[in-house]
Amino acid sequence: MAMRNKGAPFGGLSHKLISPRAGKGHPSLFYLLLSTPYVGTFGNVVVSTAVNLKAAPIAWLLLTMAGVLAGQMIYRWRKDIILTTVITVVLAMIGILFGTVMPSGRILGMDLSNNRVIWAVATFLFCYFSAVLIYKDLHDLQRE
């Protein structure tokens, strides 16, 4: 169908063939329904890893902090990429080491070792904030 209409995207086809109103909402609903199985599979893999591999939570936390630090160093502080890479790789190694030496089971007095609901919520919050921060950074870079 797209080839017959000069390679029009899904939204353009909906706009042309159904109505202008369908061109706005129809593609969003389609992409949401299309991505739902992928999001569920990703979440299941991450949550299963966090529950079954006791070293994962500490390593995940320190790797996340290293990623945030890397973004801060590159985009806000304008530091050299080599320095940023060395610091974040060292932090990643420390995170992996801490994860194997101090496997987490109790954090802040709660037993998180087998709680799939907490890890699912944490995973999807992490993904949400990652997407929002990436969008904001890209938007800020386009204005510069």
N, CA and C atoms as a LAMMPS dump frame, in Angstrom:
ITEM: TIMESTEP
0
ITEM: NUMBER OF ATOMS
432
ITEM: BOX BOUNDS ff ff ff
-5.0000000000000000e+02 5.0000000000000000e+02
-5.0000000000000000e+02 5.0000000000000000e+02
-5.0000000000000000e+02 5.0000000000000000e+02
ITEM: ATOMS id mol type element x y z
1 1 1 N 0.818 -1.182 0
2 1 2 C 0 0 0
3 1 3 C 0.871 1.259 0
4 2 1 N 1.941 1.229 0.766
5 2 2 C 2.819 2.393 0.818
6 2 3 C 3.512 2.615 -0.522
7 3 1 N 3.908 1.545 -1.19
8 3 2 C 4.584 1.695 -2.481
9 3 3 C 3.648 2.281 -3.536
10 4 1 N 2.391 1.966 -3.469
11 4 2 C 1.434 2.522 -4.421
12 4 3 C 1.152 3.998 -4.168
13 5 1 N 1.503 4.475 -2.993
14 5 2 C 1.28 5.877 -2.632
15 5 3 C 2.596 6.609 -2.414
16 6 1 N 3.574 6.34 -3.256
17 6 2 C 4.878 7.014 -3.255
18 6 3 C 5.615 6.89 -1.927
19 7 1 N 5.513 5.724 -1.273
20 7 2 C 6.235 5.468 -0.037
21 7 3 C 5.705 6.216 1.167
22 8 1 N 4.434 6.55 1.153
23 8 2 C 3.84 7.299 2.269
24 8 3 C 3.903 6.477 3.555
25 9 1 N 4.208 7.129 4.681
26 9 2 C 4.225 6.397 5.959
27 9 3 C 2.809 6.047 6.402
28 10 1 N 2.728 5.305 7.485
29 10 2 C 1.442 4.822 7.997
30 10 3 C 0.494 5.982 8.318
31 11 1 N 1.007 7.036 8.928
32 11 2 C 0.176 8.193 9.251
33 11 3 C -0.327 8.899 8.015
34 12 1 N 0.523 9.019 7.008
35 12 2 C 0.107 9.652 5.76
36 12 3 C -0.964 8.86 5.034
37 13 1 N -0.826 7.538 5.064
38 13 2 C -1.851 6.696 4.444
39 13 3 C -3.178 6.81 5.177
40 14 1 N -3.139 6.808 6.495
41 14 2 C -4.369 6.948 7.275
42 14 3 C -5.023 8.293 7.002
43 15 1 N -4.212 9.324 6.917
44 15 2 C -4.728 10.664 6.642
45 15 3 C -5.405 10.718 5.275
46 16 1 N -4.754 10.123 4.293
47 16 2 C -5.259 10.181 2.919
48 16 3 C -6.457 9.256 2.705
49 17 1 N -6.375 8.033 3.215
50 17 2 C -7.39 7.034 2.894
51 17 3 C -8.574 7.021 3.854
52 18 1 N -8.367 7.407 5.116
53 18 2 C -9.47 7.351 6.085
54 18 3 C -9.979 8.765 6.362
55 19 1 N -9.186 9.572 7.059
56 19 2 C -9.564 10.963 7.339
57 19 3 C -8.357 11.664 7.961
58 20 1 N -8.351 13.001 7.952
59 20 2 C -7.246 13.711 8.601
60 20 3 C -7.144 13.388 10.095
61 21 1 N -8.284 13.183 10.726
62 21 2 C -8.284 12.853 12.152
63 21 3 C -7.654 11.48 12.397
64 22 1 N -7.908 10.526 11.521
65 22 2 C -7.322 9.191 11.668
66 22 3 C -5.824 9.218 11.442
67 23 1 N -5.355 10.151 10.651
68 23 2 C -3.923 10.263 10.397
69 23 3 C -3.123 10.644 11.622
70 24 1 N -3.797 11.246 12.618
71 24 2 C -3.099 11.644 13.843
72 24 3 C -3.104 10.543 14.896
73 25 1 N -4.247 9.933 15.144
74 25 2 C -4.353 8.959 16.229
75 25 3 C -4.099 7.524 15.829
76 26 1 N -4.439 7.168 14.617
77 26 2 C -4.337 5.774 14.174
78 26 3 C -2.912 5.241 14.21
79 27 1 N -1.904 5.962 13.694
80 27 2 C -0.529 5.435 13.749
81 27 3 C -0.012 5.258 15.171
82 28 1 N -0.369 6.178 16.068
83 28 2 C 0.102 6.059 17.452
84 28 3 C -0.446 4.802 18.11
85 29 1 N -1.719 4.533 17.891
86 29 2 C -2.326 3.332 18.446
87 29 3 C -1.696 2.081 17.845
88 30 1 N -1.443 2.105 16.557
89 30 2 C -0.823 0.968 15.883
90 30 3 C 0.567 0.687 16.448
91 31 1 N 1.394 1.733 16.58
92 31 2 C 2.753 1.536 17.089
93 31 3 C 2.748 1.103 18.557
94 32 1 N 1.794 1.602 19.326
95 32 2 C 1.674 1.179 20.717
96 32 3 C 1.36 -0.313 20.798
97 33 1 N 0.389 -0.76 20.019
98 33 2 C 0.033 -2.175 20.027
99 33 3 C 1.15 -3.045 19.453
100 34 1 N 1.872 -2.52 18.484
101 34 2 C 2.969 -3.272 17.887
102 34 3 C 4.14 -3.434 18.852
103 35 1 N 4.416 -2.417 19.662
104 35 2 C 5.581 -2.466 20.552
105 35 3 C 5.307 -3.155 21.884
106 36 1 N 4.066 -3.401 22.229
107 36 2 C 3.732 -3.997 23.521
108 36 3 C 4.4 -5.354 23.753
109 37 1 N 4.392 -6.29 22.797
110 37 2 C 5.085 -7.574 23.051
111 37 3 C 6.592 -7.411 23.264
112 38 1 N 7.216 -6.461 22.562
113 38 2 C 8.65 -6.249 22.725
114 38 3 C 8.966 -5.688 24.102
115 39 1 N 8.158 -4.758 24.564
116 39 2 C 8.36 -4.172 25.881
117 39 3 C 8.173 -5.231 26.962
118 40 1 N 7.154 -6.072 26.81
119 40 2 C 6.92 -7.148 27.779
120 40 3 C 8.061 -8.141 27.825
121 41 1 N 8.59 -8.489 26.662
122 41 2 C 9.71 -9.43 26.606
123 41 3 C 10.955 -8.822 27.233
124 42 1 N 11.237 -7.566 26.914
125 42 2 C 12.392 -6.894 27.501
126 42 3 C 12.263 -6.837 29.022
127 43 1 N 11.089 -6.462 29.493
128 43 2 C 10.866 -6.386 30.934
129 43 3 C 11.028 -7.729 31.614
130 44 1 N 10.53 -8.78 30.99
131 44 2 C 10.654 -10.118 31.571
132 44 3 C 12.113 -10.548 31.664
133 45 1 N 12.901 -10.261 30.655
134 45 2 C 14.324 -10.644 30.67
135 45 3 C 15.061 -9.889 31.774
136 46 1 N 14.824 -8.586 31.872
137 46 2 C 15.534 -7.787 32.876
138 46 3 C 15.112 -8.186 34.286
139 47 1 N 13.818 -8.365 34.502
140 47 2 C 13.334 -8.731 35.833
141 47 3 C 13.816 -10.124 36.217
142 48 1 N 13.799 -11.063 35.29
143 48 2 C 14.299 -12.409 35.588
144 48 3 C 15.779 -12.378 35.944
145 49 1 N 16.541 -11.546 35.27
146 49 2 C 17.965 -11.42 35.59
147 49 3 C 18.157 -10.826 36.981
148 50 1 N 17.387 -9.799 37.306
149 50 2 C 17.526 -9.162 38.625
150 50 3 C 17.128 -10.106 39.753
151 51 1 N 16.146 -10.964 39.511
152 51 2 C 15.692 -11.878 40.553
153 51 3 C 16.632 -13.076 40.679
154 52 1 N 17.085 -13.625 39.575
155 52 2 C 17.875 -14.858 39.603
156 52 3 C 19.369 -14.64 39.811
157 53 1 N 19.876 -13.506 39.413
158 53 2 C 21.302 -13.222 39.542
159 53 3 C 21.478 -12.186 40.648
160 54 1 N 21.945 -12.624 41.789
161 54 2 C 21.999 -11.761 42.97
162 54 3 C 22.978 -10.606 42.828
163 55 1 N 23.927 -10.691 41.911
164 55 2 C 24.883 -9.608 41.707
165 55 3 C 24.317 -8.506 40.82
166 56 1 N 23.214 -8.757 40.143
167 56 2 C 22.693 -7.812 39.157
168 56 3 C 22.247 -6.462 39.73
169 57 1 N 21.511 -6.411 40.842
170 57 2 C 21.003 -5.108 41.279
171 57 3 C 22.077 -4.077 41.611
172 58 1 N 23.105 -4.459 42.346
173 58 2 C 24.172 -3.518 42.695
174 58 3 C 24.907 -3.083 41.427
175 59 1 N 25.221 -4.042 40.562
176 59 2 C 25.898 -3.704 39.309
177 59 3 C 25.03 -2.789 38.462
178 60 1 N 23.733 -3.07 38.396
179 60 2 C 22.808 -2.247 37.619
180 60 3 C 22.775 -0.82 38.152
181 61 1 N 22.732 -0.673 39.459
182 61 2 C 22.692 0.651 40.077
183 61 3 C 23.958 1.444 39.757
184 62 1 N 25.119 0.821 39.916
185 62 2 C 26.366 1.533 39.646
186 62 3 C 26.578 1.79 38.16
187 63 1 N 26.136 0.883 37.297
188 63 2 C 26.227 1.132 35.858
189 63 3 C 25.316 2.283 35.441
190 64 1 N 24.162 2.369 36.058
191 64 2 C 23.258 3.484 35.767
192 64 3 C 23.878 4.806 36.202
193 65 1 N 24.451 4.813 37.385
194 65 2 C 25.101 6.036 37.853
195 65 3 C 26.287 6.407 36.962
196 66 1 N 27.018 5.408 36.473
197 66 2 C 28.13 5.682 35.558
198 66 3 C 27.617 6.274 34.247
199 67 1 N 26.489 5.776 33.757
200 67 2 C 25.915 6.326 32.525
201 67 3 C 25.453 7.766 32.695
202 68 1 N 24.835 8.055 33.823
203 68 2 C 24.407 9.431 34.096
204 68 3 C 25.622 10.34 34.218
205 69 1 N 26.65 9.867 34.899
206 69 2 C 27.883 10.647 35.017
207 69 3 C 28.521 10.884 33.649
208 70 1 N 28.518 9.866 32.792
209 70 2 C 29.087 10.023 31.452
210 70 3 C 28.336 11.089 30.659
211 71 1 N 27.01 11.057 30.72
212 71 2 C 26.237 12.081 30.028
213 71 3 C 26.503 13.472 30.575
214 72 1 N 26.625 13.572 31.885
215 72 2 C 26.927 14.852 32.52
216 72 3 C 28.304 15.352 32.085
217 73 1 N 29.281 14.447 32.077
218 73 2 C 30.641 14.844 31.712
219 73 3 C 30.736 15.281 30.255
220 74 1 N 30.057 14.578 29.364
221 74 2 C 30.179 14.888 27.935
222 74 3 C 29.365 16.124 27.557
223 75 1 N 28.094 16.164 27.947
224 75 2 C 27.208 17.205 27.441
225 75 3 C 27.151 18.455 28.297
226 76 1 N 27.324 18.339 29.593
227 76 2 C 27.221 19.517 30.459
228 76 3 C 28.585 20.104 30.797
229 77 1 N 29.522 19.239 31.194
230 77 2 C 30.835 19.722 31.596
231 77 3 C 31.807 19.815 30.431
232 78 1 N 31.445 19.27 29.264
233 78 2 C 32.269 19.306 28.042
234 78 3 C 33.669 18.719 28.267
235 79 1 N 33.723 17.56 28.919
236 79 2 C 34.995 16.883 29.168
237 79 3 C 35.372 16.015 27.978
238 80 1 N 36.619 15.607 27.938
239 80 2 C 37.162 14.775 26.866
240 80 3 C 36.531 13.383 26.894
241 81 1 N 36.289 12.815 25.737
242 81 2 C 35.639 11.513 25.634
243 81 3 C 36.528 10.398 26.19
244 82 1 N 37.835 10.531 26.058
245 82 2 C 38.749 9.51 26.595
246 82 3 C 38.678 9.49 28.116
247 83 1 N 38.72 10.655 28.743
248 83 2 C 38.616 10.747 30.197
249 83 3 C 37.274 10.197 30.676
250 84 1 N 36.208 10.566 29.987
251 84 2 C 34.884 10.076 30.344
252 84 3 C 34.803 8.56 30.238
253 85 1 N 35.351 8.01 29.167
254 85 2 C 35.334 6.563 28.971
255 85 3 C 36.109 5.842 30.059
256 86 1 N 37.289 6.339 30.393
257 86 2 C 38.11 5.699 31.424
258 86 3 C 37.377 5.708 32.762
259 87 1 N 36.807 6.842 33.133
260 87 2 C 36.109 6.941 34.422
261 87 3 C 34.897 6.024 34.455
262 88 1 N 34.1 6.006 33.403
263 88 2 C 32.888 5.18 33.422
264 88 3 C 33.202 3.691 33.331
265 89 1 N 34.255 3.313 32.632
266 89 2 C 34.634 1.892 32.59
267 89 3 C 35.132 1.438 33.962
268 90 1 N 35.895 2.282 34.636
269 90 2 C 36.353 1.941 35.99
270 90 3 C 35.155 1.814 36.929
271 91 1 N 34.195 2.735 36.838
272 91 2 C 32.991 2.63 37.661
273 91 3 C 32.185 1.375 37.338
274 92 1 N 32.132 1.015 36.08
275 92 2 C 31.419 -0.214 35.694
276 92 3 C 32.097 -1.44 36.302
277 93 1 N 33.413 -1.489 36.248
278 93 2 C 34.142 -2.61 36.842
279 93 3 C 33.936 -2.668 38.359
280 94 1 N 33.939 -1.505 39.003
281 94 2 C 33.684 -1.464 40.45
282 94 3 C 32.274 -1.971 40.736
283 95 1 N 31.309 -1.581 39.907
284 95 2 C 29.942 -2.054 40.093
285 95 3 C 29.827 -3.554 39.967
286 96 1 N 30.502 -4.124 38.995
287 96 2 C 30.48 -5.576 38.821
288 96 3 C 31.177 -6.263 39.995
289 97 1 N 32.298 -5.702 40.442
290 97 2 C 33.008 -6.264 41.584
291 97 3 C 32.153 -6.209 42.848
292 98 1 N 31.548 -5.05 43.118
293 98 2 C 30.673 -4.94 44.287
294 98 3 C 29.492 -5.892 44.195
295 99 1 N 28.969 -6.08 43.007
296 99 2 C 27.851 -6.993 42.84
297 99 3 C 28.213 -8.423 43.184
298 100 1 N 29.435 -8.839 42.864
299 100 2 C 29.843 -10.204 43.163
300 100 3 C 30.285 -10.359 44.614
301 101 1 N 30.868 -9.302 45.207
302 101 2 C 31.334 -9.373 46.59
303 101 3 C 30.182 -9.201 47.573
304 102 1 N 29.286 -8.264 47.271
305 102 2 C 28.151 -7.976 48.157
306 102 3 C 26.844 -8.207 47.403
307 103 1 N 26.47 -9.458 47.181
308 103 2 C 25.208 -9.665 46.473
309 103 3 C 24.051 -9.092 47.272
310 104 1 N 23.165 -8.441 46.564
311 104 2 C 22.072 -7.766 47.263
312 104 3 C 20.925 -8.717 47.505
313 105 1 N 20.354 -8.612 48.618
314 105 2 C 19.152 -9.328 48.964
315 105 3 C 18.291 -8.399 49.786
316 106 1 N 18.985 -7.58 50.583
317 106 2 C 18.267 -6.628 51.421
318 106 3 C 18.814 -5.237 51.139
319 107 1 N 17.93 -4.381 50.684
320 107 2 C 18.275 -2.979 50.45
321 107 3 C 17.26 -2.143 51.207
322 108 1 N 17.736 -1.247 52.036
323 108 2 C 16.881 -0.39 52.857
324 108 3 C 15.918 -1.191 53.724
325 109 1 N 16.37 -2.324 54.213
326 109 2 C 15.559 -3.136 55.098
327 109 3 C 14.492 -3.985 54.413
328 110 1 N 14.408 -3.933 53.092
329 110 2 C 13.411 -4.727 52.365
330 110 3 C 14.107 -5.872 51.651
331 111 1 N 13.469 -7.018 51.636
332 111 2 C 14.002 -8.164 50.91
333 111 3 C 13.572 -8.058 49.454
334 112 1 N 14.532 -7.709 48.596
335 112 2 C 14.226 -7.494 47.191
336 112 3 C 14.679 -8.647 46.309
337 113 1 N 15.234 -9.666 46.909
338 113 2 C 15.869 -10.7 46.11
339 113 3 C 14.9 -11.446 45.199
340 114 1 N 13.673 -11.674 45.619
341 114 2 C 12.738 -12.437 44.789
342 114 3 C 11.462 -11.666 44.478
343 115 1 N 11.45 -10.383 44.662
344 115 2 C 10.243 -9.6 44.438
345 115 3 C 10.191 -9.113 42.989
346 116 1 N 9.477 -9.835 42.155
347 116 2 C 9.386 -9.521 40.723
348 116 3 C 8.632 -8.217 40.469
349 117 1 N 7.664 -7.899 41.31
350 117 2 C 6.873 -6.682 41.097
351 117 3 C 7.74 -5.439 41.279
352 118 1 N 8.534 -5.428 42.335
353 118 2 C 9.408 -4.268 42.568
354 118 3 C 10.406 -4.119 41.426
355 119 1 N 10.983 -5.22 40.975
356 119 2 C 11.954 -5.134 39.881
357 119 3 C 11.282 -4.74 38.567
358 120 1 N 10.056 -5.164 38.346
359 120 2 C 9.339 -4.757 37.13
360 120 3 C 9.066 -3.258 37.149
361 121 1 N 8.6 -2.757 38.289
362 121 2 C 8.34 -1.315 38.401
363 121 3 C 9.637 -0.527 38.246
364 122 1 N 10.71 -0.99 38.89
365 122 2 C 12.003 -0.309 38.783
366 122 3 C 12.509 -0.305 37.341
367 123 1 N 12.343 -1.417 36.641
368 123 2 C 12.798 -1.505 35.25
369 123 3 C 12.045 -0.541 34.359
370 124 1 N 10.728 -0.51 34.484
371 124 2 C 9.959 0.366 33.608
372 124 3 C 10.115 1.835 33.984
373 125 1 N 10.317 2.153 35.256
374 125 2 C 10.636 3.531 35.63
375 125 3 C 11.988 3.946 35.063
376 126 1 N 12.955 3.036 35.134
377 126 2 C 14.268 3.296 34.563
378 126 3 C 14.159 3.579 33.063
379 127 1 N 13.411 2.758 32.354
380 127 2 C 13.246 2.946 30.908
381 127 3 C 12.525 4.253 30.599
382 128 1 N 11.51 4.568 31.394
383 128 2 C 10.775 5.816 31.181
384 128 3 C 11.683 7.027 31.354
385 129 1 N 12.408 7.071 32.473
386 129 2 C 13.272 8.217 32.716
387 129 3 C 14.414 8.283 31.712
388 130 1 N 14.903 7.137 31.264
389 130 2 C 15.938 7.133 30.227
390 130 3 C 15.416 7.752 28.943
391 131 1 N 14.226 7.362 28.544
392 131 2 C 13.65 7.9 27.311
393 131 3 C 13.373 9.397 27.429
394 132 1 N 12.861 9.822 28.575
395 132 2 C 12.552 11.239 28.762
396 132 3 C 13.831 12.065 28.776
397 133 1 N 14.854 11.595 29.463
398 133 2 C 16.105 12.347 29.525
399 133 3 C 16.807 12.39 28.179
400 134 1 N 16.759 11.301 27.429
401 134 2 C 17.369 11.299 26.1
402 134 3 C 16.643 12.287 25.204
403 135 1 N 15.31 12.294 25.247
404 135 2 C 14.541 13.225 24.43
405 135 3 C 14.865 14.661 24.803
406 136 1 N 14.948 14.933 26.117
407 136 2 C 15.243 16.288 26.563
408 136 3 C 16.636 16.708 26.113
409 137 1 N 17.623 15.816 26.248
410 137 2 C 18.98 16.146 25.819
411 137 3 C 19.048 16.389 24.319
412 138 1 N 18.381 15.546 23.535
413 138 2 C 18.381 15.752 22.088
414 138 3 C 17.693 17.058 21.719
415 139 1 N 16.619 17.375 22.41
416 139 2 C 15.906 18.631 22.158
417 139 3 C 16.791 19.817 22.511
418 140 1 N 17.505 19.747 23.645
419 140 2 C 18.409 20.829 24.045
420 140 3 C 19.556 20.982 23.063
421 141 1 N 20.09 19.861 22.553
422 141 2 C 21.202 19.937 21.591
423 141 3 C 20.748 20.536 20.272
424 142 1 N 19.502 20.31 19.865
425 142 2 C 19.017 20.873 18.609
426 142 3 C 18.854 22.388 18.709
427 143 1 N 18.56 22.87 19.916
428 143 2 C 18.4 24.329 20.076
429 143 3 C 19.731 25.051 20.081
430 144 1 N 20.829 24.353 20.393
431 144 2 C 22.148 25.017 20.474
432 144 3 C 22.695 25.347 19.114
